[in-house]
Amino acid sequence: MTNRKKRLKKGIESLQKQIKIHEEKREKAKEEDMEDLVRYYTKEIEAKKKDKEKKEKALEK
């Protein structure tokens, strides 16, 4: 396996962890009625999912 593929896999794993953390924080913000934070975490989650998809596509090549 090339270094690039290893780096991509690590990046994907890292993004998955970050997404999970942000989802947990978003739930907490929902419980506390903090709409601004809910919107922020939702945006962050979407951005991280897009990054993850890009890395997965690059890994397939």
N, CA and C atoms as a LAMMPS dump frame, in Angstrom:
ITEM: TIMESTEP
0
ITEM: NUMBER OF ATOMS
183
ITEM: BOX BOUNDS ff ff ff
-5.0000000000000000e+02 5.0000000000000000e+02
-5.0000000000000000e+02 5.0000000000000000e+02
-5.0000000000000000e+02 5.0000000000000000e+02
ITEM: ATOMS id mol type element x y z
1 1 1 N 0.848 -1.181 0
2 1 2 C 0 0 0
3 1 3 C 0.898 1.25 0
4 2 1 N 0.528 2.196 -0.823
5 2 2 C 1.333 3.405 -0.925
6 2 3 C 1.11 4.322 0.285
7 3 1 N 2.052 5.236 0.447
8 3 2 C 1.92 6.202 1.55
9 3 3 C 0.674 7.041 1.386
10 4 1 N 0.344 7.381 0.143
11 4 2 C -0.834 8.215 -0.117
12 4 3 C -2.1 7.505 0.355
13 5 1 N -2.188 6.207 0.029
14 5 2 C -3.384 5.462 0.441
15 5 3 C -3.479 5.355 1.962
16 6 1 N -2.346 5.166 2.607
17 6 2 C -2.334 5.09 4.067
18 6 3 C -2.806 6.413 4.666
19 7 1 N -2.292 7.527 4.086
20 7 2 C -2.675 8.846 4.559
21 7 3 C -4.161 9.096 4.349
22 8 1 N -4.679 8.678 3.194
23 8 2 C -6.106 8.853 2.914
24 8 3 C -6.951 8.058 3.901
25 9 1 N -6.55 6.822 4.178
26 9 2 C -7.308 5.992 5.128
27 9 3 C -7.318 6.63 6.52
28 10 1 N -6.158 7.132 6.951
29 10 2 C -6.091 7.786 8.264
30 10 3 C -6.973 9.027 8.283
31 11 1 N -6.948 9.766 7.176
32 11 2 C -7.772 10.964 7.08
33 11 3 C -9.248 10.633 7.166
34 12 1 N -9.656 9.559 6.5
35 12 2 C -11.057 9.124 6.527
36 12 3 C -11.457 8.724 7.945
37 13 1 N -10.599 7.962 8.605
38 13 2 C -10.889 7.547 9.984
39 13 3 C -11.017 8.765 10.897
40 14 1 N -10.123 9.72 10.718
41 14 2 C -10.149 10.933 11.531
42 14 3 C -11.444 11.704 11.298
43 15 1 N -11.854 11.832 10.045
44 15 2 C -13.091 12.545 9.732
45 15 3 C -14.3 11.837 10.337
46 16 1 N -14.29 10.497 10.313
47 16 2 C -15.408 9.752 10.906
48 16 3 C -15.52 10.055 12.398
49 17 1 N -14.382 10.108 13.072
50 17 2 C -14.368 10.421 14.502
51 17 3 C -14.887 11.837 14.749
52 18 1 N -14.427 12.785 13.912
53 18 2 C -14.849 14.174 14.069
54 18 3 C -16.353 14.325 13.837
55 19 1 N -16.862 13.602 12.83
56 19 2 C -18.303 13.642 12.543
57 19 3 C -19.08 13.134 13.755
58 20 1 N -18.626 12.024 14.319
59 20 2 C -19.307 11.443 15.477
60 20 3 C -19.308 12.426 16.655
61 21 1 N -18.172 13.055 16.904
62 21 2 C -18.058 14.021 18.004
63 21 3 C -19.003 15.198 17.773
64 22 1 N -19.027 15.709 16.533
65 22 2 C -19.897 16.849 16.219
66 22 3 C -21.367 16.473 16.338
67 23 1 N -21.703 15.229 15.95
68 23 2 C -23.097 14.791 16.082
69 23 3 C -23.512 14.757 17.544
70 24 1 N -22.598 14.287 18.416
71 24 2 C -22.895 14.255 19.85
72 24 3 C -23.063 15.667 20.403
73 25 1 N -22.174 16.567 19.984
74 25 2 C -22.265 17.952 20.447
75 25 3 C -23.544 18.615 19.94
76 26 1 N -23.943 18.271 18.704
77 26 2 C -25.171 18.842 18.143
78 26 3 C -26.382 18.383 18.946
79 27 1 N -26.403 17.108 19.342
80 27 2 C -27.51 16.585 20.152
81 27 3 C -27.59 17.329 21.485
82 28 1 N -26.425 17.545 22.09
83 28 2 C -26.383 18.263 23.368
84 28 3 C -26.915 19.682 23.191
85 29 1 N -26.533 20.324 22.089
86 29 2 C -26.992 21.683 21.801
87 29 3 C -28.508 21.703 21.586
88 30 1 N -29.031 20.647 20.938
89 30 2 C -30.487 20.56 20.727
90 30 3 C -31.207 20.473 22.068
91 31 1 N -30.671 19.644 22.952
92 31 2 C -31.285 19.463 24.269
93 31 3 C -31.301 20.772 25.049
94 32 1 N -30.275 21.59 24.835
95 32 2 C -30.153 22.847 25.573
96 32 3 C -30.76 24.025 24.803
97 33 1 N -31.493 23.736 23.724
98 33 2 C -32.146 24.768 22.897
99 33 3 C -31.188 25.852 22.411
100 34 1 N -30.034 25.438 21.947
101 34 2 C -29.049 26.396 21.431
102 34 3 C -29.037 26.286 19.904
103 35 1 N -29.997 26.981 19.276
104 35 2 C -30.199 26.872 17.825
105 35 3 C -28.955 27.251 17.015
106 36 1 N -28.245 28.295 17.453
107 36 2 C -27.047 28.718 16.717
108 36 3 C -26.01 27.597 16.673
109 37 1 N -25.815 26.954 17.803
110 37 2 C -24.853 25.853 17.86
111 37 3 C -25.316 24.667 17.028
112 38 1 N -26.604 24.382 17.048
113 38 2 C -27.146 23.279 16.257
114 38 3 C -26.842 23.529 14.784
115 39 1 N -27.087 24.759 14.329
116 39 2 C -26.808 25.106 12.924
117 39 3 C -25.317 24.984 12.615
118 40 1 N -24.492 25.461 13.529
119 40 2 C -23.039 25.396 13.342
120 40 3 C -22.577 23.945 13.191
121 41 1 N -22.993 23.096 14.117
122 41 2 C -22.552 21.701 14.058
123 41 3 C -23.105 20.988 12.827
124 42 1 N -24.317 21.329 12.424
125 42 2 C -24.891 20.729 11.225
126 42 3 C -24.038 21.082 10.009
127 43 1 N -23.643 22.35 9.921
128 43 2 C -22.794 22.796 8.809
129 43 3 C -21.451 22.071 8.832
130 44 1 N -20.868 21.98 10.015
131 44 2 C -19.572 21.316 10.16
132 44 3 C -19.663 19.841 9.751
133 45 1 N -20.721 19.173 10.169
134 45 2 C -20.907 17.758 9.847
135 45 3 C -20.999 17.58 8.332
136 46 1 N -21.788 18.44 7.672
137 46 2 C -21.928 18.348 6.214
138 46 3 C -20.581 18.553 5.52
139 47 1 N -19.814 19.529 5.982
140 47 2 C -18.504 19.805 5.374
141 47 3 C -17.573 18.605 5.552
142 48 1 N -17.587 18.027 6.737
143 48 2 C -16.716 16.881 7.003
144 48 3 C -17.141 15.659 6.187
145 49 1 N -18.444 15.482 5.997
146 49 2 C -18.931 14.372 5.17
147 49 3 C -18.477 14.539 3.724
148 50 1 N -18.505 15.78 3.221
149 50 2 C -18.043 16.034 1.851
150 50 3 C -16.553 15.733 1.73
151 51 1 N -15.77 16.183 2.715
152 51 2 C -14.332 15.908 2.708
153 51 3 C -14.077 14.407 2.712
154 52 1 N -14.856 13.694 3.533
155 52 2 C -14.703 12.245 3.643
156 52 3 C -15.011 11.58 2.298
157 53 1 N -16.071 12.028 1.63
158 53 2 C -16.424 11.476 0.33
159 53 3 C -15.302 11.695 -0.69
160 54 1 N -14.725 12.894 -0.679
161 54 2 C -13.61 13.194 -1.598
162 54 3 C -12.441 12.246 -1.354
163 55 1 N -12.119 12.048 -0.082
164 55 2 C -11.002 11.166 0.255
165 55 3 C -11.294 9.72 -0.15
166 56 1 N -12.556 9.295 0.034
167 56 2 C -12.925 7.931 -0.35
168 56 3 C -12.824 7.745 -1.86
169 57 1 N -13.248 8.755 -2.622
170 57 2 C -13.135 8.674 -4.079
171 57 3 C -11.675 8.624 -4.504
172 58 1 N -10.843 9.427 -3.861
173 58 2 C -9.414 9.439 -4.179
174 58 3 C -8.778 8.094 -3.84
175 59 1 N -9.27 7.461 -2.802
176 59 2 C -8.748 6.165 -2.376
177 59 3 C -9.086 5.072 -3.386
178 60 1 N -10.245 5.202 -4.041
179 60 2 C -10.683 4.201 -5.015
180 60 3 C -9.817 4.22 -6.288
181 61 1 N -9.212 5.364 -6.58
182 61 2 C -8.429 5.494 -7.826
183 61 3 C -7.194 4.635 -7.804
